[in-house]
């Protein structure tokens, strides 16, 4: 049975909470790597075993709200909006912002040939803000998939499952032909994105995933398997841990009672997760504090992550007041 009640585009509190958890873990992980040069610790490996799959799950859940009214006519408009929201910030943060913070002259910064060349390079090389392009790829791919299913008008779960396998095979095939990591990562995240879509689309799936029984079984397995993940070594395990993290964090976000101030902070981080994701690296690349892997390293990284994340939010609140900057940096268009 389809979840026809979930068609509102208003913010969903538990979704923002998960985004808040995830982006905070992203910042902590990057503090450990870029400031403390930590690449082998258990804490870092734990964070990297699931934080981005959790983000992609939420992306699929939210994307499904737009898929309820898919049509051939609206496809170009959907692609345009996603391009502005995800691809434009990806290019701007890689091509223009680094030059700005490096005090490059305005003539060099805005040189059309340089911008075109570097845009081509960052897209082909598929650099650090990889989530933006992968999310764009999956959002458009699943929109087209939903459109094809709608035209079939029958088939249910069988057609849904076959179409997901077919979409995954397309991503994998393009990766094999081009060697571009964008398509490999898109292929790997298809199941995670699909779970998010199905949870929004089907009441039964939502009830099974977000239940105390599922949580009771998923939590110990999640903790056990995540302990086997090693940062940048066995990345195939990340998708398994990521899948297990979905019922754990979805249930916690809806049922765990936390301090009101802490909750407000996490909701704020969730709301500005895209801006924090794009911006926090600017701060960390100018900070360097290599220390040994002592037990308190995670505590220090967490404290720094609080400061960096909060600073990103405050800067974003100022920058988003400017319509052009809000469009270029965060892909947000002025509401009519």
N, C-alpha and C positions, 0 to 999 in steps of 0.2 A: 504493500500500500504506500502510495506517494505521500510525502509530507507537504501537503498543499498549504498548510498554515504558515510554513516558513518562507514567506515571500516578501518580508519587509527588509528594506535596505538600511534600517536604523542599526546603530552599533549594538552588538550583542556582548554583554558583559563578560561571560565566560570565555568568549573568543578573544577579547582584548586581554584578559588575564593570561591566557596561554601565550599570546604574542608578547606580553610583558615578560613572562618567565623566559621565553626563548631569546628575545633580544638582549636581555640582561646576561644570559649565559654566553651569547655571542661576544659581548663586550669583555666579559671576564676571560674568555678563551683567548681573545686577541691581546689583552693585557699580558697574559702569561707568555704568549708567543713573542710579541713585538717589544715589550718592555723588559721582561725577565728572561727571554730567550729559552723558555721552557718548552720542550717538544717531546718529552718522554714520560711525564708524570702521570700518575693514576687519575688525579683530579682533571687534568686537561683531556685525557682520553675519555673519561666519563662524559664530560661536557660534549665533546665532538662525536660521541656515539649516537646522539639523537637530536641535538638542538635544531639543526636545519631540516631534517625530516618533519619535526614538529611544526615548523614554520610552513612547510609545503602542505601539510595536512590542513592547517587552518586556511591556507590559500585556496585549496580545493573546496572547502566548506563554504567559504564566502563566494567563490566563483559560481557555485551552483545556483545561487540566488539570481544571477544574471541569465543563467541557462534556461530558466523557466519560460522565457519569452523569446526563444531563439527563432530566427527566420533568415532566409537568404538575403532579404532586403536589409536587415540590421547588421549583417556580418561585417561589411566595410566599416561601419560606424564603431562597432565593438573593437575591431583591430586598431582603428585610429586611436580610440581612447586608451587602450592598453599600451599602445606604442608611446603615447605621450606620458603615461603614468610610469612606465618601466624602462623603456629604451632611451628616451631623452635624458632622464637623470643619470642613467648608466654612462652615457657618452659625456655629459657635462661634468660629472664628478671625476672622470678619468682624463678628459682632454683639457678642460678649462680651469677647474679648481686647483689642481696641483701647480699649474703655472702661476695662479694668483697668489697662493701661499708661499711660492718660491721667489716672489718679487720680480717676475719676468716682465719685461716692458710690455706696454699695452699693444704696441704694433706687432710684436712677436706673438702675444697671446691670441690676438684676433686675426692673425694671418689666415686667410681662407684655405690656402694650399696646405699649410701646416695642420689646420683643423681637420681637413678631409683625410690627409695622410694618417694622422694619429687616430682618427675615428676608425678608419679601416683596420689599423693595427690592433686596437683594443677589442674590436669585434671578432677579428680572426683569431687573435691570441687568447681571447676569452679570459680576461684577467679577473682580479679579486672579487668584484661585486657580481659574481656569477649567478646568484639567486635571481637577480632582476631579469636577466635574459632567459633563464630556465623557466621562471614563472610566466613570462610572456609566451614562450614556446608552448608550455603546457596549457595555459589559459585558452589560447587560440586553437590548439589541437583538440581540446576537450569540447570547445564550443562547436567546432565542425562535427565532431563525433555525435554530440547531442542533437545537432541539426539533422544528421543522417538517420538517427534513431527515431526522431519525431516524424520523419517522412515515411518510415516503415510502418508506424502506427501499431505495431504488435511485436511480440517476441519477449518482452519483459527482461528478466534476469539473464536469460540465455543470450539474447542479442546484446545486452549491456556487456556481459563478460567477453563475448567474442570480439566486440568492437574495441574493448580495452586491449586485448591481446594484439589485435590488428594495429592499433595506434602505436603500441610499444614496439612492434616489429618495424614500423615505418621509421621511428626514431633511431632504432638500432641499425637499420639498413643505411640511413643517411650518414650515421656516424662511421660505418665501415667504408662508405664511399669517400667521405671527406676527411675523416680523421679528426674532425672538430669536436672538442670535449663538450660543447653545448648539447649536442645530440646524444652523447653518451649519458650525460647527467639527466637529460630529459627522459631518456629511456629508463634509467634507474628509479626515477621518482614517480613514474606513472602509477604504480600501485598505491603509493602514499596519497597522491593527489586524488585518486579514484575513491579511496576510503572517505576522504573529506566530502567529496561530491555525494556519495551514497548516503552518508550520515545525514546530510541536509535533505536529500531527496526522498529517502525511505524511512518512515517512522520505525519500522521493525529493526532496521540496522542501527538507528540511533539508540533505541532502547537496549539492544544487545551490547553495544560498545560502551555506553555510559550506564553501567549497572554495577551495583556493589559486588555481585558475584564475579563479573569479568575483572573488576579492579582487584579483588582478592587473589585471583589466580595470576593476573598479568604482572602485578607489582613484584613478587618474588622472582618470577622468570626474567622480568626486565632487569632487575638488579643483578641477577646471576649472569646473564648473557652480556650485559654492558661491561661487566668486569673483565670480559675476554677481549674486548675491543682495544686495539693499540693504535694510537694516533698515527694516521697516514700509512698504516701497514695493511691491516685486513679490512679495507673499506667496504667490501661486500657485506660484512657483518652489520654495518651501519644501518642498512635498510631493514634488517630484522629487528634490531634494537629500536629503530625509529617507529616501526609498526607497533611494537609492544608499548612504546611510550604514549601512544594515542589514548588508549583506555585509561591509563594511569593519570595523565595530566588532565584529560577531559573530565574525569570523575572528580579529581581534586579541585579543579577550577569551579565546578558547580556545587560541590558539597563541603569543601573544607572552609571552616570559619577562621579568618585571619584578622589581625589587627587592622582597624579602619584606616589608619594612616598608611600602613604598608600596602593595603589593597588599593588605595587611591593612587599610590606611587606606581604600582604595577599596571594599573589601568592607564595611567598617563604614558608609561613606557610603551604599552601596547598600542595606544592611539598614535604615537609618534615613532613607531618601530621602523618604518621605511626611512625616515629622516635620520634616526640614530644609526641605522645600518650603513647609510651612505656617508655620514659625517664623522663618526667616531675615529676612523682610521687617520684622519687629518691630525688629530691630537696625538694619537699613539705613535705616529711615525716621527714625532719630534721629542719623544720621551724615551729614555734609555736608562735602565737600572738593573743590569745583570747581577743576579744574586744566586746563591746556591739553592738547591731544591729543599728548603727546610719545611717543617710541618706548617708553619704560619704563612707560607707563600700564598695559599688560597685565600686566606683572610685579607691579606694586603691587596691582592688582585680584586677581591670583591669590593673593598672600600674604594679603590681607584675607579672601579667600574661604576659605582654609584655616582661619583663626582663627574666622570666623563659623560655618562648617560644623561644626568641632570643638566649638564652644560649644553649638550646637544639639543635637549628639549627647549631650554630657554632661548637658545640662538634661533631655533626653528620658529618659535612663537613670534620672534621679531621679524625674521625673514619672510614668513608667510603673509605678512601684512602687505608686502609688495607683490602685486599680481604677476609681473614678469619673472621675478625670482622664484615665486611659488611654483610657477609653470616649469621653469628651467631646472630647478634643483630638486623638486619633489613631485613633478608631474601633475600637480593639482590645478585644475581649471576653475576660473571664477564661476560660481553658480549664478545662473540667470534668474 
